[in-house]
Amino acid sequence: MSEEANRIESLLAEGQKFSFDNVGSLSASGGAIGSPGPEFIAWATRVKSTISNHFGVNSAPYQLLISALSIRVITSTRAEFARMMKFYLAALEAAKAALTSDTFDELLQATRAVAPKDLTNKVFVVHGRDDAAKAELEILLAEMGLEAVVLHRQADGGNTVIEKFEKHADVGFAFILLTPDEVAYLASEEAKPDAEREKERRARPNVIFEFGYFVGRLGRARTCCLYRGDVTLPSDLAGLIYKRFERTVEEVAYGIGKELKAAGYVLK
């Protein structure tokens, strides 16, 4: 294991010791944090510098770190603190996976397309249940002079779902819409009351499958993930292009155009 991976492993172990009750002093009412202790401040600072120094702003570890930093430690409630720590630890887990896991190593090393066709006017849109985000992305791509390929709009032609998918996957670029369509928790949490379970907002399984498929088919430079809010990002796919939006895909329109141009597209 590399020195960087060992450092991240150490930060993970240290971070798992912090809780709402021991992170620092509580407010007079006890319902919020009054001020964090020096140990927590030092740990959070090391996490920020470690991830910032090794991962780009579009990476999953960095984006998860940004989500953690968006929550104020001071005045945070028990639920807010738990959510913040979830983002911190997820950022470290994603960083660890990127440095040590070889599950997607060959895919993440790919820098050129391996699809039969190179740049084409067709751009695949992988999506879940967020119809508004899907429609916004389709309109945006059309305005750029590109044809958005959305699987359910294509004729079945007597094909199975996977055959239909493969048939229409001959594109030059893929956008993956990761939206919080499902709420999930670990099986070990099942016996707990619902309010006490640690839950995650996740994308649909088919979206994750198609995400990995296009990483392998097109390479990471021509696969871009657009994600909404605090949806859980797949740690094994760290190192790819991620762009976060809150309400509308228009928020990341500039970034979308920038990635397409970087891939070689000439847009309207």
N, C-alpha and C positions, 0 to 999 in steps of 0.2 A: 504494500500500500504506500502511495506517495506521501511526502511530507504534508502536502495540502489536504489530502484525504484524512490523514491522522489528525490534523488540526480541526477539521470539520467534525470528525467523530468525537473529539474531546468537547467541542462546543455543544454538540447534541447531548452528550451525557450531562454536562453542566446545566444546560437549559432545562432538562427534564426535572431538575430539582426545585425549580421555582414554582411557586403557587401564589394564589391571591393572598393567602394568609402569611406567607413568609417573604414576599418580595420587598417589603418596606413597611413604612408606617401607614396605618389606615386613617381615614378621616374621623372626626369626632363621632359621627353616627355609626361608623364601622361599615357603611355600605359602599364605600369607594376608597381608592388608594389616595392617601394624602401626599406621600412622596416616596419614590423608589429608593432602595438602599444602594450603597456604592457597589456592592457585588453585582447587582442586576445591571446597573448603568455600565459597568466595565464589560460585562458579558455582551450586552446589546451592542456596545461600541465595537467589540471585536468581531461580532457577527457581521455588522454592517461593513467594516473594512475588508474582511475576508471575502465576502461575496462580491463587493464592488471591485476588488482587485483582480478577481479571477473570472468574472462573468459579465457579459455585455448587457446593456439595458433592455434588450429584447428577449433575454433568456428567462426561463421559468424561475430559477433561483432569485434573480434580481427582481422580477415582477412580484413574486411572493414576499420578498423583503419589503418592497414598496407598500404592499398591502398591510404588513405588520406596522410599518412606520406611520401609516395613516391613522392609527389608533393611538390616542394620547394615553400614556401610562398614568400620569397624574389625573385624578378624578375618574379613572375608569372603574366601572363596576365589576363584579365578579364575572359576569357573562362577557363583558367587553375584554377583560384581561385574558380570559380563556381563549377568546377568538384571536386576540393579538398573538398569544403564545403559539396557537395552532399555526398561524402564518409563519412565525419565526422558525419553528421546528420543521415545517413543511419546506421552507426555503433551504434549510440545512440538509434535509433529506434529499431534495432535488439536486443540490450541489454534490452531495456524496454519491448519488446515483450516476451523475454525469462524469465523475472522476474515477469511479471504481467498477461500475456495472458494464458488462460487455453485451448485455441483452440486445441493444440496438447499436452496438459500436460500429459495425460496418455501415449501417444506414447513416449514422451521424457523421461519418468520415466522407460520405459522398458529396461531391461538389459539382457534379454535372448530371444532366438528365440521362436516363437510360431508357426512356420511352421510345417507341418506334418513330414518333414524330418529335421534332424539336419545338420551337415556338409556333403555336397555332393560335388562331383567333378564339379557340374554345378554352374556357377556364372553368374548372369543376368547382362546384359549391357543395361542400359537405355540411349538413345541418341536422339539428334535432327538432324540437317541438316549437322553437321560437319563430313563428311564421313572419312576424314583423321584421326581425333582423334579417331573415332570409330575403324577404322582398326588398329591403333597403339595399342589401348587397347586390342583388340582381340589377336594380335600377342604377346603382353607382357604376357597376361594370359596363352596363350598356352605354352609359354616358361617356365612358372611356373608349368606346368602340369595340368592346369585347362581347363575346357570346357566353353567357353563364349557362353551364350545363347542370341542371338540377334533376336528379335521377327520377323522381316520381313524375316529372313532366314528360319523360321519354316513353315511347311505346314499348310494351313488353315483348312483342314479336315472338311469343311462344317460349321465351327464355326464362330460366329460373332467375331469382333475384341476383345471385352472384354472377351469373352469365351476363345479365343485363348490365350490371355494374362494370364488369370488365370490358364489355363492348363500348361503353361510353367513357371509359377512363383514359382514352387516348387524347390527352389534352396537353397544353403547354404549361399550365400552372394550376395549383389547387389552393382554395381557401377553405379553412376548417372553422366552422362556427361552433365554439364550445360555449354552450349556454346551460344555466343551472336547471335542468329539466327534471332531475330526480333528487330525492333526499335519501341518503344512505347512512348506515352506521355499522360497526363491526358486530359480528355474531356475539362476541363477549359482552356487548352492551345490552343484549336483548332482555335480560332479566331486570334491568334498571327501569325505573319509571321513565316515561317518555321525556319529561322535562329535564332529566339528568343525563340523557344519552348525548355523547359527543357525535354530532351529525355533520355530514359533508354534503354540499350541493354538487352534484355531478352531472356530466353530460351523458347522453344515451350511449350504451355499449357499442352500437353500430357506428357512432361517430368516432369513437376511439379506434375501432378497427380500421375504418377508412382513413383516419389520420396516419396510422402506421403504414398502411398500404401506399399512400402517396409519398411518404418520406422515402420509401424504398424505390418507388417507380420514377419519381421526378428528382429526388435529391432535396436536401434541406433548403437550398437556395431558391427553390421554386415551390415551396410549401409554406404557407403562412397561416398561423392560427389567430383568429380573432375571438377573444373571450369576454364574456360579460361578468362584471362584478367579482364576486368571491367564489366562482365555480372552481372546483379542485382541478389543478393541472396535472397531467400524467407525468410523474417524475422520470420515468424511463425515456421520455422524449425531451428531456432538458437539452438546451443548446440550439433549439430551433427558433424561428421568428415568432414572437408572441406580441400581440397588440391588444390592449385592454380598452373596452368601452363600457360606459355605464347605462346610457339610455338608448343611443342610436349609433348605428354603424358610421354615420356621417362624422362622428367624433374622430375616427381614425382614417378618414378619406385620404388625407395627405400621406400618411404612412403607407396605405395600400398602393397609391400611385408610385411612391418612392420604391417600394419593393418590386413592382412590376417593371419599372424602368431599369432597375439594377439587374433584372433578369434578361433585359434586352428588348422589352416591349417599347414601341413608339405609340404613345397614347394621343387621343384627340385633345 
